[in-house]
Amino acid sequence: MALILQFTGMSGAGKTSISEAFKASCPNKKIMIIDGDFYRKTLCADLGFTKADRIENVRRLGQLASGLSKEYDVIIIAVINPFEEGRAVLKETCGAELVYIYCNLDILLQRDTKGLYKRALLPDGDPDKLDNLTGINDIFEEPKNVALTIDTSSAGLEESITKLANFVMSTFK
């Protein structure tokens, strides 16, 4: 059975980057990445961004992880998952350990890899304004009962991977 990890954090914090780099650093392990951005376009394409839809989104991802757990050593569900209720769903349905990929807002604004923060901070009435960016003009509940926090504001990719690898190794014992 796979160790299932749920990565939570705001857009641009590094959930996907850390997942992919960790997978690449473990060629002898079978690692599956369930990336929220990808599954929003496929398995969860019918869902919006209401609280109910977001929780249904993570429930489906957890169901997918559970179904694949016999085929992998580690499954990472990398999704913003802004509500404690959604995180609890993943813990209850597939035993996912919570990993908080934290990054302070100043760094997120500098990175803004997808241009989402720039759009969310546009003046009201601007046709390009994004009105539901998690942590800016939509809710992001600070995670509780976190098994591991990786602060990408100060830790680079290598240090983040090392922290994750140490956690995975200690959890497999």
CNS distance restraints for C-alpha pairs under 8 A (distance, minus, plus):
assign (resid   1 and name CA) (resid  69 and name CA) 5.27 0.50 0.50
assign (resid   1 and name CA) (resid  70 and name CA) 4.79 0.50 0.50
assign (resid   1 and name CA) (resid  71 and name CA) 7.54 0.50 0.50
assign (resid   1 and name CA) (resid  72 and name CA) 7.11 0.50 0.50
assign (resid   1 and name CA) (resid  73 and name CA) 6.77 0.50 0.50
assign (resid   2 and name CA) (resid  69 and name CA) 4.77 0.50 0.50
assign (resid   2 and name CA) (resid  70 and name CA) 6.28 0.50 0.50
assign (resid   2 and name CA) (resid  71 and name CA) 7.50 0.50 0.50
assign (resid   2 and name CA) (resid  72 and name CA) 5.35 0.50 0.50
assign (resid   2 and name CA) (resid  73 and name CA) 4.39 0.50 0.50
assign (resid   2 and name CA) (resid  74 and name CA) 4.89 0.50 0.50
assign (resid   2 and name CA) (resid  75 and name CA) 6.35 0.50 0.50
assign (resid   3 and name CA) (resid  69 and name CA) 7.78 0.50 0.50
assign (resid   3 and name CA) (resid  73 and name CA) 6.19 0.50 0.50
assign (resid   3 and name CA) (resid  74 and name CA) 4.70 0.50 0.50
assign (resid   3 and name CA) (resid  75 and name CA) 6.23 0.50 0.50
assign (resid   3 and name CA) (resid  96 and name CA) 7.46 0.50 0.50
assign (resid   3 and name CA) (resid 172 and name CA) 7.63 0.50 0.50
assign (resid   4 and name CA) (resid  65 and name CA) 7.30 0.50 0.50
assign (resid   4 and name CA) (resid  69 and name CA) 7.76 0.50 0.50
assign (resid   4 and name CA) (resid  74 and name CA) 5.83 0.50 0.50
assign (resid   4 and name CA) (resid  75 and name CA) 4.75 0.50 0.50
assign (resid   4 and name CA) (resid  76 and name CA) 5.94 0.50 0.50
assign (resid   4 and name CA) (resid  77 and name CA) 7.49 0.50 0.50
assign (resid   4 and name CA) (resid  94 and name CA) 7.27 0.50 0.50
assign (resid   4 and name CA) (resid  95 and name CA) 6.80 0.50 0.50
assign (resid   4 and name CA) (resid  96 and name CA) 4.71 0.50 0.50
assign (resid   4 and name CA) (resid  97 and name CA) 6.34 0.50 0.50
assign (resid   5 and name CA) (resid  74 and name CA) 7.51 0.50 0.50
assign (resid   5 and name CA) (resid  75 and name CA) 6.17 0.50 0.50
assign (resid   5 and name CA) (resid  76 and name CA) 4.80 0.50 0.50
assign (resid   5 and name CA) (resid  77 and name CA) 6.08 0.50 0.50
assign (resid   5 and name CA) (resid  96 and name CA) 4.93 0.50 0.50
assign (resid   5 and name CA) (resid  97 and name CA) 4.78 0.50 0.50
assign (resid   5 and name CA) (resid  98 and name CA) 6.07 0.50 0.50
assign (resid   5 and name CA) (resid  99 and name CA) 6.73 0.50 0.50
assign (resid   6 and name CA) (resid  76 and name CA) 5.87 0.50 0.50
assign (resid   6 and name CA) (resid  77 and name CA) 4.69 0.50 0.50
assign (resid   6 and name CA) (resid  78 and name CA) 6.10 0.50 0.50
assign (resid   6 and name CA) (resid  79 and name CA) 7.47 0.50 0.50
assign (resid   6 and name CA) (resid  87 and name CA) 7.85 0.50 0.50
assign (resid   6 and name CA) (resid  90 and name CA) 7.50 0.50 0.50
assign (resid   6 and name CA) (resid  96 and name CA) 5.74 0.50 0.50
assign (resid   6 and name CA) (resid  97 and name CA) 5.96 0.50 0.50
assign (resid   6 and name CA) (resid  98 and name CA) 5.07 0.50 0.50
assign (resid   6 and name CA) (resid  99 and name CA) 5.93 0.50 0.50
assign (resid   7 and name CA) (resid  15 and name CA) 6.20 0.50 0.50
assign (resid   7 and name CA) (resid  76 and name CA) 6.91 0.50 0.50
assign (resid   7 and name CA) (resid  77 and name CA) 5.95 0.50 0.50
assign (resid   7 and name CA) (resid  78 and name CA) 4.74 0.50 0.50
assign (resid   7 and name CA) (resid  79 and name CA) 6.21 0.50 0.50
assign (resid   7 and name CA) (resid  80 and name CA) 7.53 0.50 0.50
assign (resid   7 and name CA) (resid  98 and name CA) 6.30 0.50 0.50
assign (resid   7 and name CA) (resid  99 and name CA) 4.83 0.50 0.50
assign (resid   7 and name CA) (resid 100 and name CA) 5.83 0.50 0.50
assign (resid   7 and name CA) (resid 101 and name CA) 6.42 0.50 0.50
assign (resid   8 and name CA) (resid  15 and name CA) 7.27 0.50 0.50
assign (resid   8 and name CA) (resid  78 and name CA) 6.60 0.50 0.50
assign (resid   8 and name CA) (resid  79 and name CA) 5.75 0.50 0.50
assign (resid   8 and name CA) (resid  80 and name CA) 4.95 0.50 0.50
assign (resid   8 and name CA) (resid  81 and name CA) 5.77 0.50 0.50
assign (resid   8 and name CA) (resid  82 and name CA) 7.36 0.50 0.50
assign (resid   8 and name CA) (resid  98 and name CA) 7.34 0.50 0.50
assign (resid   8 and name CA) (resid  99 and name CA) 6.33 0.50 0.50
assign (resid   8 and name CA) (resid 100 and name CA) 5.07 0.50 0.50
assign (resid   8 and name CA) (resid 101 and name CA) 5.93 0.50 0.50
assign (resid   9 and name CA) (resid  13 and name CA) 6.11 0.50 0.50
assign (resid   9 and name CA) (resid  15 and name CA) 7.05 0.50 0.50
assign (resid   9 and name CA) (resid  79 and name CA) 7.42 0.50 0.50
assign (resid   9 and name CA) (resid  80 and name CA) 5.10 0.50 0.50
assign (resid   9 and name CA) (resid  81 and name CA) 7.39 0.50 0.50
assign (resid   9 and name CA) (resid  82 and name CA) 7.52 0.50 0.50
assign (resid   9 and name CA) (resid 100 and name CA) 5.91 0.50 0.50
assign (resid   9 and name CA) (resid 101 and name CA) 4.99 0.50 0.50
assign (resid   9 and name CA) (resid 102 and name CA) 5.77 0.50 0.50
assign (resid   9 and name CA) (resid 103 and name CA) 7.77 0.50 0.50
assign (resid  10 and name CA) (resid  80 and name CA) 5.63 0.50 0.50
assign (resid  10 and name CA) (resid  82 and name CA) 7.92 0.50 0.50
assign (resid  10 and name CA) (resid 101 and name CA) 7.89 0.50 0.50
assign (resid  10 and name CA) (resid 102 and name CA) 7.44 0.50 0.50
assign (resid  10 and name CA) (resid 103 and name CA) 7.64 0.50 0.50
assign (resid  10 and name CA) (resid 134 and name CA) 6.63 0.50 0.50
assign (resid  10 and name CA) (resid 135 and name CA) 6.77 0.50 0.50
assign (resid  10 and name CA) (resid 140 and name CA) 7.69 0.50 0.50
assign (resid  11 and name CA) (resid  80 and name CA) 6.74 0.50 0.50
assign (resid  11 and name CA) (resid 108 and name CA) 7.82 0.50 0.50
assign (resid  11 and name CA) (resid 134 and name CA) 7.55 0.50 0.50
assign (resid  12 and name CA) (resid 108 and name CA) 6.11 0.50 0.50
assign (resid  12 and name CA) (resid 111 and name CA) 6.96 0.50 0.50
assign (resid  12 and name CA) (resid 112 and name CA) 6.42 0.50 0.50
assign (resid  12 and name CA) (resid 113 and name CA) 6.40 0.50 0.50
assign (resid  12 and name CA) (resid 114 and name CA) 7.86 0.50 0.50
assign (resid  13 and name CA) (resid 101 and name CA) 6.14 0.50 0.50
assign (resid  13 and name CA) (resid 102 and name CA) 6.11 0.50 0.50
assign (resid  13 and name CA) (resid 103 and name CA) 5.23 0.50 0.50
assign (resid  13 and name CA) (resid 108 and name CA) 6.68 0.50 0.50
assign (resid  13 and name CA) (resid 152 and name CA) 6.58 0.50 0.50
assign (resid  14 and name CA) (resid  18 and name CA) 5.84 0.50 0.50
assign (resid  14 and name CA) (resid 101 and name CA) 6.68 0.50 0.50
assign (resid  14 and name CA) (resid 152 and name CA) 6.99 0.50 0.50
assign (resid  15 and name CA) (resid  19 and name CA) 6.14 0.50 0.50
assign (resid  15 and name CA) (resid  78 and name CA) 5.64 0.50 0.50
assign (resid  15 and name CA) (resid  79 and name CA) 7.40 0.50 0.50
assign (resid  15 and name CA) (resid 101 and name CA) 6.25 0.50 0.50
assign (resid  16 and name CA) (resid  20 and name CA) 6.05 0.50 0.50
assign (resid  16 and name CA) (resid  35 and name CA) 6.83 0.50 0.50
assign (resid  16 and name CA) (resid  78 and name CA) 6.26 0.50 0.50
assign (resid  17 and name CA) (resid  21 and name CA) 6.07 0.50 0.50
assign (resid  17 and name CA) (resid 157 and name CA) 7.94 0.50 0.50
assign (resid  18 and name CA) (resid  22 and name CA) 5.86 0.50 0.50
assign (resid  18 and name CA) (resid 157 and name CA) 6.66 0.50 0.50
assign (resid  18 and name CA) (resid 160 and name CA) 6.94 0.50 0.50
assign (resid  18 and name CA) (resid 161 and name CA) 6.39 0.50 0.50
assign (resid  19 and name CA) (resid  23 and name CA) 6.17 0.50 0.50
assign (resid  19 and name CA) (resid  33 and name CA) 6.74 0.50 0.50
assign (resid  19 and name CA) (resid  76 and name CA) 6.92 0.50 0.50
assign (resid  19 and name CA) (resid  78 and name CA) 7.46 0.50 0.50
assign (resid  20 and name CA) (resid  24 and name CA) 6.21 0.50 0.50
assign (resid  20 and name CA) (resid  33 and name CA) 7.56 0.50 0.50
assign (resid  21 and name CA) (resid  25 and name CA) 6.15 0.50 0.50
assign (resid  21 and name CA) (resid 157 and name CA) 7.87 0.50 0.50
assign (resid  21 and name CA) (resid 161 and name CA) 7.08 0.50 0.50
assign (resid  22 and name CA) (resid  26 and name CA) 6.47 0.50 0.50
assign (resid  22 and name CA) (resid 161 and name CA) 5.65 0.50 0.50
assign (resid  22 and name CA) (resid 164 and name CA) 7.74 0.50 0.50
assign (resid  22 and name CA) (resid 165 and name CA) 7.52 0.50 0.50
assign (resid  23 and name CA) (resid  27 and name CA) 7.13 0.50 0.50
assign (resid  23 and name CA) (resid  29 and name CA) 7.95 0.50 0.50
assign (resid  23 and name CA) (resid  31 and name CA) 5.98 0.50 0.50
assign (resid  23 and name CA) (resid  32 and name CA) 7.99 0.50 0.50
assign (resid  29 and name CA) (resid  72 and name CA) 7.84 0.50 0.50
assign (resid  29 and name CA) (resid  73 and name CA) 6.15 0.50 0.50
assign (resid  29 and name CA) (resid  74 and name CA) 7.66 0.50 0.50
assign (resid  30 and name CA) (resid  71 and name CA) 7.78 0.50 0.50
assign (resid  30 and name CA) (resid  72 and name CA) 4.94 0.50 0.50
assign (resid  30 and name CA) (resid  73 and name CA) 5.19 0.50 0.50
assign (resid  30 and name CA) (resid  74 and name CA) 6.60 0.50 0.50
assign (resid  31 and name CA) (resid  72 and name CA) 5.82 0.50 0.50
assign (resid  31 and name CA) (resid  73 and name CA) 5.97 0.50 0.50
assign (resid  31 and name CA) (resid  74 and name CA) 4.86 0.50 0.50
assign (resid  31 and name CA) (resid  75 and name CA) 5.70 0.50 0.50
assign (resid  31 and name CA) (resid  76 and name CA) 7.65 0.50 0.50
assign (resid  32 and name CA) (resid  72 and name CA) 6.71 0.50 0.50
assign (resid  32 and name CA) (resid  74 and name CA) 6.45 0.50 0.50
assign (resid  32 and name CA) (resid  75 and name CA) 4.72 0.50 0.50
assign (resid  32 and name CA) (resid  76 and name CA) 6.27 0.50 0.50
assign (resid  33 and name CA) (resid  75 and name CA) 5.89 0.50 0.50
assign (resid  33 and name CA) (resid  76 and name CA) 4.88 0.50 0.50
assign (resid  33 and name CA) (resid  77 and name CA) 6.15 0.50 0.50
assign (resid  33 and name CA) (resid  78 and name CA) 7.12 0.50 0.50
assign (resid  34 and name CA) (resid  38 and name CA) 7.87 0.50 0.50
assign (resid  34 and name CA) (resid  39 and name CA) 7.41 0.50 0.50
assign (resid  34 and name CA) (resid  61 and name CA) 7.21 0.50 0.50
assign (resid  34 and name CA) (resid  65 and name CA) 7.71 0.50 0.50
assign (resid  34 and name CA) (resid  75 and name CA) 7.29 0.50 0.50
assign (resid  34 and name CA) (resid  76 and name CA) 5.95 0.50 0.50
assign (resid  34 and name CA) (resid  77 and name CA) 4.69 0.50 0.50
assign (resid  34 and name CA) (resid  78 and name CA) 6.05 0.50 0.50
assign (resid  35 and name CA) (resid  39 and name CA) 6.36 0.50 0.50
assign (resid  35 and name CA) (resid  76 and name CA) 7.97 0.50 0.50
assign (resid  35 and name CA) (resid  77 and name CA) 6.11 0.50 0.50
assign (resid  35 and name CA) (resid  78 and name CA) 4.89 0.50 0.50
assign (resid  35 and name CA) (resid  79 and name CA) 6.27 0.50 0.50
assign (resid  36 and name CA) (resid  40 and name CA) 5.97 0.50 0.50
assign (resid  36 and name CA) (resid  77 and name CA) 7.32 0.50 0.50
assign (resid  36 and name CA) (resid  78 and name CA) 5.77 0.50 0.50
assign (resid  36 and name CA) (resid  79 and name CA) 4.50 0.50 0.50
assign (resid  36 and name CA) (resid  80 and name CA) 7.40 0.50 0.50
assign (resid  37 and name CA) (resid  41 and name CA) 7.02 0.50 0.50
assign (resid  37 and name CA) (resid  79 and name CA) 7.43 0.50 0.50
assign (resid  38 and name CA) (resid  42 and name CA) 6.78 0.50 0.50
assign (resid  39 and name CA) (resid  43 and name CA) 5.27 0.50 0.50
assign (resid  39 and name CA) (resid  44 and name CA) 5.78 0.50 0.50
assign (resid  39 and name CA) (resid  45 and name CA) 7.37 0.50 0.50
assign (resid  39 and name CA) (resid  61 and name CA) 8.00 0.50 0.50
assign (resid  40 and name CA) (resid  44 and name CA) 4.76 0.50 0.50
assign (resid  40 and name CA) (resid  45 and name CA) 5.13 0.50 0.50
assign (resid  40 and name CA) (resid  47 and name CA) 7.71 0.50 0.50
assign (resid  40 and name CA) (resid  57 and name CA) 7.88 0.50 0.50
assign (resid  41 and name CA) (resid  45 and name CA) 4.76 0.50 0.50
assign (resid  43 and name CA) (resid  60 and name CA) 7.79 0.50 0.50
assign (resid  44 and name CA) (resid  57 and name CA) 6.02 0.50 0.50
assign (resid  44 and name CA) (resid  60 and name CA) 7.68 0.50 0.50
assign (resid  47 and name CA) (resid  53 and name CA) 5.46 0.50 0.50
assign (resid  47 and name CA) (resid  54 and name CA) 7.57 0.50 0.50
assign (resid  47 and name CA) (resid  56 and name CA) 7.98 0.50 0.50
assign (resid  47 and name CA) (resid  57 and name CA) 7.09 0.50 0.50
assign (resid  48 and name CA) (resid  53 and name CA) 5.67 0.50 0.50
assign (resid  48 and name CA) (resid  54 and name CA) 7.25 0.50 0.50
assign (resid  49 and name CA) (resid  53 and name CA) 5.76 0.50 0.50
assign (resid  49 and name CA) (resid  54 and name CA) 5.69 0.50 0.50
assign (resid  49 and name CA) (resid 132 and name CA) 7.71 0.50 0.50
assign (resid  50 and name CA) (resid  54 and name CA) 6.08 0.50 0.50
assign (resid  51 and name CA) (resid  55 and name CA) 6.20 0.50 0.50
assign (resid  51 and name CA) (resid  83 and name CA) 7.84 0.50 0.50
assign (resid  52 and name CA) (resid  56 and name CA) 6.15 0.50 0.50
assign (resid  53 and name CA) (resid  57 and name CA) 5.99 0.50 0.50
assign (resid  54 and name CA) (resid  58 and name CA) 6.49 0.50 0.50
assign (resid  54 and name CA) (resid  81 and name CA) 7.04 0.50 0.50
assign (resid  54 and name CA) (resid  86 and name CA) 7.49 0.50 0.50
assign (resid  55 and name CA) (resid  59 and name CA) 6.10 0.50 0.50
assign (resid  55 and name CA) (resid  81 and name CA) 7.66 0.50 0.50
assign (resid  55 and name CA) (resid  83 and name CA) 7.81 0.50 0.50
assign (resid  55 and name CA) (resid  85 and name CA) 7.35 0.50 0.50
assign (resid  55 and name CA) (resid  86 and name CA) 4.91 0.50 0.50
assign (resid  55 and name CA) (resid  89 and name CA) 7.82 0.50 0.50
assign (resid  56 and name CA) (resid  60 and name CA) 6.19 0.50 0.50
assign (resid  57 and name CA) (resid  61 and name CA) 6.40 0.50 0.50
assign (resid  58 and name CA) (resid  62 and name CA) 6.00 0.50 0.50
assign (resid  58 and name CA) (resid  79 and name CA) 7.85 0.50 0.50
assign (resid  58 and name CA) (resid  81 and name CA) 6.97 0.50 0.50
assign (resid  58 and name CA) (resid  86 and name CA) 6.37 0.50 0.50
assign (resid  58 and name CA) (resid  87 and name CA) 7.97 0.50 0.50
assign (resid  58 and name CA) (resid  89 and name CA) 7.63 0.50 0.50
assign (resid  58 and name CA) (resid  90 and name CA) 6.97 0.50 0.50
assign (resid  59 and name CA) (resid  63 and name CA) 6.18 0.50 0.50
assign (resid  59 and name CA) (resid  86 and name CA) 7.43 0.50 0.50
assign (resid  59 and name CA) (resid  89 and name CA) 6.41 0.50 0.50
assign (resid  59 and name CA) (resid  90 and name CA) 6.57 0.50 0.50
assign (resid  59 and name CA) (resid  93 and name CA) 7.84 0.50 0.50
assign (resid  60 and name CA) (resid  64 and name CA) 6.21 0.50 0.50
assign (resid  61 and name CA) (resid  65 and name CA) 6.19 0.50 0.50
assign (resid  61 and name CA) (resid  77 and name CA) 7.16 0.50 0.50
assign (resid  62 and name CA) (resid  66 and name CA) 6.10 0.50 0.50
assign (resid  62 and name CA) (resid  77 and name CA) 7.75 0.50 0.50
assign (resid  62 and name CA) (resid  90 and name CA) 5.61 0.50 0.50
assign (resid  62 and name CA) (resid  93 and name CA) 6.65 0.50 0.50
assign (resid  62 and name CA) (resid  94 and name CA) 6.06 0.50 0.50
assign (resid  63 and name CA) (resid  67 and name CA) 6.21 0.50 0.50
assign (resid  63 and name CA) (resid  93 and name CA) 7.34 0.50 0.50
assign (resid  63 and name CA) (resid  94 and name CA) 7.32 0.50 0.50
assign (resid  64 and name CA) (resid  68 and name CA) 6.33 0.50 0.50
assign (resid  65 and name CA) (resid  69 and name CA) 5.91 0.50 0.50
assign (resid  65 and name CA) (resid  75 and name CA) 6.67 0.50 0.50
assign (resid  65 and name CA) (resid  77 and name CA) 7.70 0.50 0.50
assign (resid  65 and name CA) (resid  94 and name CA) 7.26 0.50 0.50
assign (resid  66 and name CA) (resid  93 and name CA) 7.88 0.50 0.50
assign (resid  66 and name CA) (resid  94 and name CA) 5.63 0.50 0.50
assign (resid  68 and name CA) (resid  72 and name CA) 6.86 0.50 0.50
assign (resid  69 and name CA) (resid  73 and name CA) 7.60 0.50 0.50
assign (resid  69 and name CA) (resid  74 and name CA) 7.95 0.50 0.50
assign (resid  69 and name CA) (resid  75 and name CA) 7.27 0.50 0.50
assign (resid  81 and name CA) (resid  86 and name CA) 6.25 0.50 0.50
assign (resid  81 and name CA) (resid  87 and name CA) 6.65 0.50 0.50
assign (resid  82 and name CA) (resid  86 and name CA) 7.43 0.50 0.50
assign (resid  82 and name CA) (resid 134 and name CA) 7.13 0.50 0.50
assign (resid  82 and name CA) (resid 139 and name CA) 6.63 0.50 0.50
assign (resid  82 and name CA) (resid 140 and name CA) 4.47 0.50 0.50
assign (resid  82 and name CA) (resid 141 and name CA) 5.68 0.50 0.50
assign (resid  82 and name CA) (resid 142 and name CA) 7.98 0.50 0.50
assign (resid  83 and name CA) (resid  87 and name CA) 6.53 0.50 0.50
assign (resid  83 and name CA) (resid 139 and name CA) 7.77 0.50 0.50
assign (resid  83 and name CA) (resid 140 and name CA) 6.44 0.50 0.50
assign (resid  83 and name CA) (resid 141 and name CA) 5.50 0.50 0.50
assign (resid  84 and name CA) (resid  88 and name CA) 6.07 0.50 0.50
assign (resid  84 and name CA) (resid 141 and name CA) 6.54 0.50 0.50
assign (resid  84 and name CA) (resid 142 and name CA) 7.95 0.50 0.50
assign (resid  84 and name CA) (resid 143 and name CA) 6.49 0.50 0.50
assign (resid  84 and name CA) (resid 144 and name CA) 7.48 0.50 0.50
assign (resid  85 and name CA) (resid  89 and name CA) 6.29 0.50 0.50
assign (resid  86 and name CA) (resid  90 and name CA) 6.61 0.50 0.50
assign (resid  87 and name CA) (resid  91 and name CA) 6.37 0.50 0.50
assign (resid  87 and name CA) (resid  98 and name CA) 7.53 0.50 0.50
assign (resid  88 and name CA) (resid  92 and name CA) 6.01 0.50 0.50
assign (resid  89 and name CA) (resid  93 and name CA) 5.88 0.50 0.50
assign (resid  90 and name CA) (resid  94 and name CA) 5.71 0.50 0.50
assign (resid  90 and name CA) (resid  95 and name CA) 6.56 0.50 0.50
assign (resid  90 and name CA) (resid  96 and name CA) 5.65 0.50 0.50
assign (resid  91 and name CA) (resid  95 and name CA) 4.39 0.50 0.50
assign (resid  91 and name CA) (resid  96 and name CA) 4.66 0.50 0.50
assign (resid  91 and name CA) (resid  97 and name CA) 6.65 0.50 0.50
assign (resid  91 and name CA) (resid  98 and name CA) 7.81 0.50 0.50
assign (resid  92 and name CA) (resid  96 and name CA) 7.75 0.50 0.50
assign (resid  97 and name CA) (resid 146 and name CA) 7.72 0.50 0.50
assign (resid  97 and name CA) (resid 147 and name CA) 6.20 0.50 0.50
assign (resid  98 and name CA) (resid 145 and name CA) 7.46 0.50 0.50
assign (resid  98 and name CA) (resid 146 and name CA) 5.18 0.50 0.50
assign (resid  98 and name CA) (resid 147 and name CA) 5.39 0.50 0.50
assign (resid  98 and name CA) (resid 148 and name CA) 6.82 0.50 0.50
assign (resid  99 and name CA) (resid 146 and name CA) 6.05 0.50 0.50
assign (resid  99 and name CA) (resid 147 and name CA) 5.87 0.50 0.50
assign (resid  99 and name CA) (resid 148 and name CA) 4.81 0.50 0.50
assign (resid  99 and name CA) (resid 149 and name CA) 5.72 0.50 0.50
assign (resid  99 and name CA) (resid 150 and name CA) 7.48 0.50 0.50
assign (resid 100 and name CA) (resid 143 and name CA) 7.07 0.50 0.50
assign (resid 100 and name CA) (resid 146 and name CA) 6.58 0.50 0.50
assign (resid 100 and name CA) (resid 148 and name CA) 6.28 0.50 0.50
assign (resid 100 and name CA) (resid 149 and name CA) 4.66 0.50 0.50
assign (resid 100 and name CA) (resid 150 and name CA) 6.24 0.50 0.50
assign (resid 101 and name CA) (resid 149 and name CA) 6.02 0.50 0.50
assign (resid 101 and name CA) (resid 150 and name CA) 5.02 0.50 0.50
assign (resid 101 and name CA) (resid 151 and name CA) 6.13 0.50 0.50
assign (resid 101 and name CA) (resid 152 and name CA) 6.91 0.50 0.50
assign (resid 102 and name CA) (resid 149 and name CA) 6.85 0.50 0.50
assign (resid 102 and name CA) (resid 150 and name CA) 5.99 0.50 0.50
assign (resid 102 and name CA) (resid 151 and name CA) 4.71 0.50 0.50
assign (resid 102 and name CA) (resid 152 and name CA) 6.06 0.50 0.50
assign (resid 102 and name CA) (resid 153 and name CA) 7.32 0.50 0.50
assign (resid 103 and name CA) (resid 107 and name CA) 6.72 0.50 0.50
assign (resid 103 and name CA) (resid 108 and name CA) 6.59 0.50 0.50
assign (resid 103 and name CA) (resid 151 and name CA) 5.67 0.50 0.50
assign (resid 103 and name CA) (resid 152 and name CA) 5.19 0.50 0.50
assign (resid 103 and name CA) (resid 153 and name CA) 4.79 0.50 0.50
assign (resid 104 and name CA) (resid 108 and name CA) 6.39 0.50 0.50
assign (resid 104 and name CA) (resid 153 and name CA) 5.95 0.50 0.50
assign (resid 105 and name CA) (resid 109 and name CA) 6.04 0.50 0.50
assign (resid 106 and name CA) (resid 110 and name CA) 6.39 0.50 0.50
assign (resid 107 and name CA) (resid 111 and name CA) 6.12 0.50 0.50
assign (resid 107 and name CA) (resid 153 and name CA) 6.30 0.50 0.50
assign (resid 108 and name CA) (resid 112 and name CA) 5.77 0.50 0.50
assign (resid 108 and name CA) (resid 117 and name CA) 7.95 0.50 0.50
assign (resid 109 and name CA) (resid 117 and name CA) 6.20 0.50 0.50
assign (resid 109 and name CA) (resid 118 and name CA) 7.64 0.50 0.50
assign (resid 112 and name CA) (resid 116 and name CA) 6.45 0.50 0.50
assign (resid 112 and name CA) (resid 117 and name CA) 6.03 0.50 0.50
assign (resid 112 and name CA) (resid 118 and name CA) 7.35 0.50 0.50
assign (resid 115 and name CA) (resid 119 and name CA) 6.43 0.50 0.50
assign (resid 116 and name CA) (resid 120 and name CA) 6.08 0.50 0.50
assign (resid 116 and name CA) (resid 130 and name CA) 7.19 0.50 0.50
assign (resid 116 and name CA) (resid 133 and name CA) 7.21 0.50 0.50
assign (resid 117 and name CA) (resid 121 and name CA) 6.12 0.50 0.50
assign (resid 117 and name CA) (resid 133 and name CA) 7.41 0.50 0.50
assign (resid 117 and name CA) (resid 136 and name CA) 7.76 0.50 0.50
assign (resid 118 and name CA) (resid 122 and name CA) 6.55 0.50 0.50
assign (resid 119 and name CA) (resid 128 and name CA) 6.27 0.50 0.50
assign (resid 119 and name CA) (resid 129 and name CA) 4.91 0.50 0.50
assign (resid 119 and name CA) (resid 130 and name CA) 5.28 0.50 0.50
assign (resid 120 and name CA) (resid 129 and name CA) 5.47 0.50 0.50
assign (resid 120 and name CA) (resid 130 and name CA) 4.46 0.50 0.50
assign (resid 120 and name CA) (resid 131 and name CA) 6.05 0.50 0.50
assign (resid 120 and name CA) (resid 132 and name CA) 7.53 0.50 0.50
assign (resid 120 and name CA) (resid 133 and name CA) 6.25 0.50 0.50
assign (resid 120 and name CA) (resid 136 and name CA) 7.04 0.50 0.50
assign (resid 120 and name CA) (resid 137 and name CA) 7.16 0.50 0.50
assign (resid 121 and name CA) (resid 129 and name CA) 7.19 0.50 0.50
assign (resid 121 and name CA) (resid 130 and name CA) 7.82 0.50 0.50
assign (resid 121 and name CA) (resid 136 and name CA) 8.00 0.50 0.50
assign (resid 122 and name CA) (resid 126 and name CA) 6.49 0.50 0.50
assign (resid 122 and name CA) (resid 128 and name CA) 7.58 0.50 0.50
assign (resid 122 and name CA) (resid 129 and name CA) 5.40 0.50 0.50
assign (resid 122 and name CA) (resid 130 and name CA) 7.84 0.50 0.50
assign (resid 123 and name CA) (resid 129 and name CA) 7.13 0.50 0.50
assign (resid 124 and name CA) (resid 129 and name CA) 7.01 0.50 0.50
assign (resid 125 and name CA) (resid 129 and name CA) 7.33 0.50 0.50
assign (resid 131 and name CA) (resid 137 and name CA) 6.18 0.50 0.50
assign (resid 131 and name CA) (resid 138 and name CA) 7.61 0.50 0.50
assign (resid 132 and name CA) (resid 136 and name CA) 7.76 0.50 0.50
assign (resid 132 and name CA) (resid 137 and name CA) 5.59 0.50 0.50
assign (resid 132 and name CA) (resid 138 and name CA) 5.08 0.50 0.50
assign (resid 133 and name CA) (resid 137 and name CA) 5.58 0.50 0.50
assign (resid 133 and name CA) (resid 138 and name CA) 5.51 0.50 0.50
assign (resid 134 and name CA) (resid 138 and name CA) 4.59 0.50 0.50
assign (resid 134 and name CA) (resid 139 and name CA) 5.54 0.50 0.50
assign (resid 134 and name CA) (resid 140 and name CA) 5.70 0.50 0.50
assign (resid 135 and name CA) (resid 139 and name CA) 5.53 0.50 0.50
assign (resid 135 and name CA) (resid 140 and name CA) 4.94 0.50 0.50
assign (resid 148 and name CA) (resid 164 and name CA) 7.99 0.50 0.50
assign (resid 148 and name CA) (resid 167 and name CA) 7.44 0.50 0.50
assign (resid 150 and name CA) (resid 155 and name CA) 7.50 0.50 0.50
assign (resid 150 and name CA) (resid 160 and name CA) 6.22 0.50 0.50
assign (resid 150 and name CA) (resid 163 and name CA) 7.33 0.50 0.50
assign (resid 150 and name CA) (resid 164 and name CA) 7.97 0.50 0.50
assign (resid 151 and name CA) (resid 155 and name CA) 5.93 0.50 0.50
assign (resid 151 and name CA) (resid 160 and name CA) 7.86 0.50 0.50
assign (resid 152 and name CA) (resid 156 and name CA) 6.29 0.50 0.50
assign (resid 152 and name CA) (resid 157 and name CA) 7.73 0.50 0.50
assign (resid 152 and name CA) (resid 160 and name CA) 7.22 0.50 0.50
assign (resid 155 and name CA) (resid 159 and name CA) 5.72 0.50 0.50
assign (resid 155 and name CA) (resid 160 and name CA) 6.02 0.50 0.50
assign (resid 156 and name CA) (resid 160 and name CA) 6.12 0.50 0.50
assign (resid 157 and name CA) (resid 161 and name CA) 6.14 0.50 0.50
assign (resid 158 and name CA) (resid 162 and name CA) 6.22 0.50 0.50
assign (resid 159 and name CA) (resid 163 and name CA) 6.20 0.50 0.50
assign (resid 160 and name CA) (resid 164 and name CA) 6.24 0.50 0.50
assign (resid 161 and name CA) (resid 165 and name CA) 5.95 0.50 0.50
assign (resid 162 and name CA) (resid 166 and name CA) 6.07 0.50 0.50
assign (resid 163 and name CA) (resid 167 and name CA) 6.24 0.50 0.50
assign (resid 164 and name CA) (resid 168 and name CA) 6.12 0.50 0.50
assign (resid 165 and name CA) (resid 169 and name CA) 6.06 0.50 0.50
assign (resid 166 and name CA) (resid 170 and name CA) 6.15 0.50 0.50
assign (resid 167 and name CA) (resid 171 and name CA) 6.06 0.50 0.50
assign (resid 168 and name CA) (resid 172 and name CA) 6.16 0.50 0.50
assign (resid 169 and name CA) (resid 173 and name CA) 6.82 0.50 0.50
